[in-house]
Amino acid sequence: MSSSRIEDSDLLSVLFAADPLEVSPSPDGPRWKVLLVDDEADVHSVLHLALQDVVIEGGRLLLLDALSATEARVVLAANPDIALVLLDVVMESDQAGLDLVHHIRDELGNHSVQIVLITGQPGYAPQREVISDYAIDGYRLKSELSANQIFVQVYSAIRGYRLMREQETLQQHLEQKVKELDEALQALRESEGNFIRAQSVARVGSWNYELASDRMHLSAETCRILGLPEGTIGSFQGYMARVFADDREAVEHAWQSFLERGGSFEHEHRIMVGNAIRYVRQRADLAFGADGRALRSLGTTQDITERRQVEEELRRSNGELEQFSYAISHDLRQPLRMISSYLQLLGISLADQLAAEQREYFNFAIDGAKRLDRMLIALLEYSRVGRLGEPAAWLESRAILDEALLFLQPSIAEAQAVISIRGKWPRVFVRPDEMLRLLQNLIGNAAKFRVAGRRPEITVSSRVAGGNWCLAVADNGVGLNPGQLGRLFQMFQRLQSRANFEGTGVGLALCRKIAQHHGGRIWAESAGEGQGSRFCVSLPLPRKS
């Protein structure tokens, strides 16, 4: 459609009036795609000659051709990374080039590609109107072009394209960073929300106390515990004013000692929330500056009111249990002793009048009363574990074993048992009377539950493993049915006939309670009946103070 002509100044001679600056291309440099859109083949040939050796910022040009705006649309669709379009205006229609500009900018949304109009008929595209109405980046008349001008125009357009692409990349990176920041902030808000909910569920709040400014930043849960509005900024004296009057001196003394000596702070005391008294546990550490001076204290506030109430209820229950134990030891055992005594007197006074069967009945009644008395004594001992007796102390475990063997000497001699002692016997932190009872029961059972005609062989071993004291008593006695091990440590449970082995069925339950009271556990192992058994106890070893 274009009727432009190269008349007085031949375009070929005009374009090659001067040589553009030549720069050696980089082997790894970019390939700048340039689309030439013109319906005259001569124009394509001339532009190819002018641009074939041009190198811009280390990269050669890749020249693409379209002889119409329609062809250009196809090329643009296949090459979205075109850097520059050198575009004629009048082609298959008078507005074909300008319509293509509209297609690129508005329909494709491509604002980075540089568009330079090169027209031979300026009347169809007046420069001022085109520049103001269309998003183009350059305007040249074919009659005015020289090699230097086309080089400058292309060079400038490619550089503009690169800068716009870099700007787009930076914008994308910025948008990505903003998105990541929004996601991080959202995650932080969710984490903070979860933290607040976790504090509420655990009834443990946190605080940050700036020592120099006397400002105490309280978490929402700490504010709730102290009965303060959320967001309250507290102070040390403000907190002390809420401490129960009888506890203030102890709290202040513990706090000052903490500031002077460092380490960690932990204190339980009462606070006033309105007219109600609540119990709290305060824990804190110090944060220091580069000069070693304490800057702030980070701590937690735990509401332990319910725990204290439970402890009080437990003390009340223990008091009732103490009364129950007294009733067992006095009120119940006394009538049993009377029944047993009068039955024996009746048996003696009526001895000549009783038949053998009646005399056997009297003996059954007397034995039953005695057995019930022994069960009451065992139940009394079971109830006292953890409540009465000696306090825990550091002792030589071997000394406890030797004392247990001394008490068991008569039963060991009667059974003609052989005792072997092995392993490392450490210092342990235990209640002496309870640990003595545990060893006596385990070793006594090993001597008692023996196979007739087989000399008892008992091995008592000790070792330290993983911060625990591991104790084991093994024997070659009657053994255990593996299917019955679950019943072994329950109250009044017997796996052996009372006719063969006397006992109350409380001893192993007592051993389990002693082990649990020391924070440990007990279990039994056996290959089966007649194959011996092994009782194991594992107790934690606290660090020595």
Secondary structure, 3 states (H helix, E strand, C coil): CCCCCCCCCCHHHHHCCCCCCCCCCCCCCCCEEEEEECCCHHHHHHHHHHHCCCEECCEEEEEEEECCHHHHHHHHHHCCCCCEEEECCCCCCCCHHHHHHHHHHHHCCCCCCEEEEEECCHHHCCHHHHHHHCCCCEEEEHHHCCHHHHHHHHHHHHHHHHHHHHHHHHHHHHHHHHHHHHHHHHHHHHHHHHHHHHHHHHCEEEEEEECCCCEEEECHHHHHHHCCCCCCEECHHHHHCCECHHHHHHHHHHHHHHHHHCCEEEEEEEEEECCEEEEEEEEEEEEECCCCCEEEEEEEEEECHHHHHHHHHHHHHHHHHHHHHHHHHHHHHHHHHHHHHHHHHHHHHCCCCCCHHHHHHHHHHHHHHHHHHHHHHHHHHHHHCCCCCCCCEEEEHHHHHHHHHHHCHHHHHHHCCEEEEEECCCEEEECHHHHHHHHHHHHHHHHHCCCCCCCCEEEEEEEEECCEEEEEEEECCCCCCHHHHHHCCCCCCCCCCCCCCCCCCCHHHHHHHHHHHCCCEEEEECCCCCCCEEEEEEEECCCCC
